[in-house]
C-alpha cells in the first residue's frame, strides 16, 4: 500500500476512534451480533482472531463464547482503536 494512502486510512480511523462504537450502526444491535456468533459456531476453548477489531466489542463478545479455556486476539492497524479497546 502506498504510504500516502496508508496515512489517509490511519488518519481516518484515528479521528473516528473516539466515536467509533457510537457511529457503527451494527455495534448496538445485540440480536445481529448474537446471530453472527451463532453462524460462526464459536465454541468454548477455541481461538478467535478478529482482524480490524476497532473498539473491541466483538472481541469482548467472543471472549464470552470461548470461555476461560479459549483465546481471543484482536488486531487493528491504528493505535487509537487499540487504545479504545
C-alpha positions as a Markdown table, in Angstrom:
| # | Residue | x | y | z |
|---|---|---|---|---|
| 1 | Unk | 0.0 | 0.0 | 0.0 |
| 2 | Unk | 1.4 | 3.4 | -0.9 |
| 3 | Unk | 2.4 | 5.5 | 2.1 |
| 4 | Unk | 0.0 | 8.4 | 1.4 |
| 5 | Unk | -3.0 | 6.0 | 1.2 |
| 6 | Unk | -1.9 | 4.2 | 4.3 |
| 7 | Unk | -1.6 | 7.5 | 6.2 |
| 8 | Unk | -5.0 | 8.6 | 5.0 |
| 9 | Unk | -6.6 | 5.4 | 6.3 |
| 10 | Unk | -4.8 | 5.7 | 9.6 |
| 11 | Unk | -5.8 | 9.3 | 9.9 |
| 12 | Unk | -9.5 | 8.4 | 9.2 |
| 13 | Unk | -9.7 | 5.8 | 11.9 |
| 14 | Unk | -7.6 | 7.8 | 14.4 |
| 15 | Unk | -10.2 | 10.7 | 14.0 |
| 16 | Unk | -13.1 | 8.3 | 14.2 |
| 17 | Unk | -11.8 | 6.3 | 17.2 |
| 18 | Unk | -13.4 | 8.4 | 19.9 |
| 19 | Unk | -16.9 | 7.9 | 18.5 |
| 20 | Unk | -16.4 | 4.6 | 16.7 |
| 21 | Unk | -18.7 | 2.4 | 18.7 |
| 22 | Unk | -21.5 | 5.0 | 18.7 |
| 23 | Unk | -21.2 | 5.6 | 14.9 |
| 24 | Unk | -21.2 | 2.0 | 13.8 |
| 25 | Unk | -24.8 | 1.0 | 13.4 |
| 26 | Unk | -24.3 | -2.7 | 13.9 |
| 27 | Unk | -22.5 | -2.4 | 17.2 |
| 28 | Unk | -25.6 | -1.7 | 19.2 |
| 29 | Unk | -27.6 | -4.4 | 17.5 |
| 30 | Unk | -27.2 | -7.3 | 20.0 |
| 31 | Unk | -29.5 | -9.6 | 18.0 |
| 32 | Unk | -27.3 | -9.1 | 14.9 |
| 33 | Unk | -24.1 | -9.8 | 16.9 |
| 34 | Unk | -25.6 | -12.9 | 18.5 |
| 35 | Unk | -26.6 | -14.1 | 15.0 |
| 36 | Unk | -23.1 | -13.5 | 13.7 |
| 37 | Unk | -21.6 | -15.5 | 16.6 |
| 38 | Unk | -24.1 | -18.3 | 16.1 |
| 39 | Unk | -23.3 | -18.6 | 12.4 |
| 40 | Unk | -19.6 | -18.7 | 13.2 |
| 41 | Unk | -20.3 | -21.5 | 15.6 |
| 42 | Unk | -17.7 | -20.2 | 18.1 |
| 43 | Unk | -17.3 | -22.8 | 20.9 |
| 44 | Unk | -15.7 | -22.9 | 24.3 |
| 45 | Unk | -11.9 | -23.5 | 24.2 |
| 46 | Unk | -11.5 | -22.1 | 20.7 |
| 47 | Unk | -9.3 | -19.2 | 19.5 |
| 48 | Unk | -10.9 | -16.3 | 17.7 |
| 49 | Unk | -8.9 | -13.9 | 15.6 |
| 50 | Unk | -10.7 | -10.5 | 14.9 |
| 51 | Unk | -8.9 | -8.6 | 12.2 |
| 52 | Unk | -9.8 | -4.9 | 12.1 |
| 53 | Unk | -11.2 | -5.2 | 15.6 |
| 54 | Unk | -11.8 | -1.5 | 16.1 |
| 55 | Unk | -13.0 | -0.7 | 19.6 |
| 56 | Unk | -13.0 | -4.4 | 20.5 |
| 57 | Unk | -16.8 | -5.0 | 21.0 |
| 58 | Unk | -16.6 | -8.3 | 19.0 |
| 59 | Unk | -13.6 | -9.4 | 21.0 |
| 60 | Unk | -15.4 | -9.0 | 24.3 |
| 61 | Unk | -18.4 | -10.9 | 23.0 |
| 62 | Unk | -16.2 | -13.6 | 21.5 |
| 63 | Unk | -14.5 | -13.9 | 24.9 |
| 64 | Unk | -17.8 | -14.9 | 26.4 |
| 65 | Unk | -18.3 | -17.6 | 23.7 |
| 66 | Unk | -14.9 | -19.1 | 24.0 |
| 67 | Unk | -14.8 | -19.0 | 27.8 |
| 68 | Unk | -11.8 | -19.2 | 30.1 |
| 69 | Unk | -10.2 | -22.0 | 28.2 |
| 70 | Unk | -10.3 | -20.1 | 24.9 |
| 71 | Unk | -8.5 | -17.1 | 23.5 |
| 72 | Unk | -9.5 | -14.0 | 21.6 |
| 73 | Unk | -7.0 | -12.0 | 19.6 |
| 74 | Unk | -8.0 | -8.5 | 18.4 |
| 75 | Unk | -5.8 | -6.8 | 15.8 |
| 76 | Unk | -6.3 | -3.3 | 14.5 |
| 77 | Unk | -3.9 | -1.1 | 12.4 |
| 78 | Unk | -4.5 | 2.1 | 14.4 |
| 79 | Unk | -3.1 | 2.7 | 17.8 |
| 80 | Unk | -6.2 | 4.9 | 18.5 |
| 81 | Unk | -8.6 | 1.9 | 18.0 |
| 82 | Unk | -6.4 | -0.3 | 20.2 |
| 83 | Unk | -6.5 | 2.3 | 22.9 |
| 84 | Unk | -10.2 | 2.5 | 22.6 |
| 85 | Unk | -10.5 | -1.3 | 23.1 |
